[in-house]
Amino acid sequence: MARPAHAMLLLAVAVAAASCWSSAAATGTTVAEICKGTPYPELCTSTAGKQASRYGTVDALAVLNMQVDAFEKRTAAARTHVSKEAQAKTSSPAAVTALDLCNSLYQDVLDNLGAARRAIGFKDAVTIRAMMGMAVQDMQGCDEQFKKAGEKNPMERFDQSLTKMSEICRSLSNMI
């Protein structure tokens, strides 16, 4: 008598598990759907969406990880660009000084992203938002150096996109 009851129990558990799995798969969330809740959905989708295939589940936490990866790559590209600008013969001494500071600030951004990545592991939204706020301050610091020098900032495009990416990360941290 115990065997049929045991078999029925196993069957019930299997059916319940299968129904949970299929309903989760049927309501699979896309990167674009999650990015709609951010201030820059197109940028979020275009930067994070490229990495979606690396993640088994697409949720706000996964998209936040994708976005931090993209943010890190964009910051590394900014550091490469700032080094080239600093070595350009057309850069004034004041611009070179500002560019050197920007390079240092971009390294600080990378450090903040490392701290944010660790905070993501703990789902610590407060720390994530704080690290993103500090990253924005670093980019604003870069912009400010050029204003003080009375020079056009060759890093402005990078700073603007990185600031937007920071805002996306802050928004995504509110979803976890």
N, C-alpha and C positions, 0 to 999 in steps of 0.2 A: 504494500500500500504506500510506503514512503517513496518508492521510485516514481510512480505517476505524479505524485504531488511535487516532488523535486523537479521532475521534467517540466511540469506546468509552470513552476516558479521560474526556471531557467528560460522557458519560452517567453514568459511575460517580461522578464528583464531584457531579453534580446529584442523584443518588439519595442519596448519603451526606449531602449538605447538607439535603435534604428530610427525611430520616429524623431528623436531629438537631433540626431545627426542629419537626417534629410531636411528637417525644417531649418536648421542652421545653414545648410548648404543652399537651400532654396531662397533664403533671405540674405545671401552673401552681399556684404557691403562692398562698394567699390571705393577706390581712392577718390574719385571725383565726388561721390556722395559725401564723404567725410570732409573733403576740402571745401564743400559749399558752406560749411560752418566757420570758415576762416575769413579774415579780411581781404585776402587776395586769392580767391579760389583758383583762378587760372594759373597763377604762378605755383601754387601748392600742387595742383594736379600735374603740371608739366615737370616739376622737379622731383616730386615724390613718385609719381606714376611710373617713371622709368624703372623703378626698383621693385614694383609690386610682385613680380614673378618670384622674387627671392623669399617671399613671406607666404607661409601656409594660410594664415588668417589675416585678412585685411580689416583692421579695426583702428581706432584712434591711436592706440599705443604703437601699432606697426607703422602707421603713417607718420607719427611723430619721429620714430626711429629713422624712417626714410628721409624725412625733412632735415633732421640733424646731419645725416650723411651728406645730403646735398649742400647744406649750409657749410659743412666742413670743406667740401670740394671747392665751393665758390670762394671761401676764405683763402684756401691754398692758392687758387688762381689769382686772387687779389695780391697775395704776397709775391707771387711771380711777377705780376705786372708792376707792382710798386718798385721792385728791385730793378726792373728794366728802365722805368721812368727815372729812378735816382741816378742811373748810369748814363742817361741820355745827355749828349753834349748841349742840348738846348735848354736843359733845366738850370734855373738860376740857383745860386747858393742858398737862398731862402727856401726855394722849393725842395732842394735836396735835403735840407734840415727837416722840413715838414714831412717829406717822404720817408726819411729814416724813422721819424717818430711813428708815422702810420704803420710802417713795417712792424715795429715793436707792438703797437696796439693790435694789429692783426694776429700776432702771436698770442696776445692776451685773449683775443676772441677764441682762438683754438683751445686755449686752456679752459676757458669758460664752457666751451662745447664739450670738452672732456668731462667736466664736472656735471654738466647737464645730462650727458650720456649715463653717468653713474647714477644720477638721481632718477632717470627713467627706469633703471633696473629696480628701483624701490617704489616706483610710481609716486615719487615725491614732487607733486606739481608745484609746490611753493618754491622749492630750490630750482626747479627748471625755469620758472618765471623769473626768479632772481638772476640766474645766470644769463638769461636772454636779455634782461634789462641791462646788465653789465656789458654785454656785447654791444648793445645799441650805444651806450655811453662811450665805448671805445671808438666806434665808427664816427660818432659826433665829435669826439676829440680829434680825430684825423681831419675832419672837415674844418674844425675851428682853427687848426694850425695854418691852413691855407688862407682863411679869412684874416688872421692876424698878420700874415706875410703879404697880404694884398695880391695873392696869386690865385689863378684859376686852379681848381683841384682836379688833377687828372684821374683821381680815384673816385670822383663823385658818383659815377655810374655804378661802380662796385658797392660803394657805401649805401646807395639807395636800395639796390637789390638785396643786400645783406640785411638792411634794416627791415625790409618787407619780410624776408625769411624769418627774422627774429620774431616779428609780430605773428606770423603763421605758427611758429613753434609755441609761442605763449598761448595762442588760441587753442591749439591742439592739446596743450597741457591741461586746459580746463575741461577737456572731454574725457580724460582718463580717470 
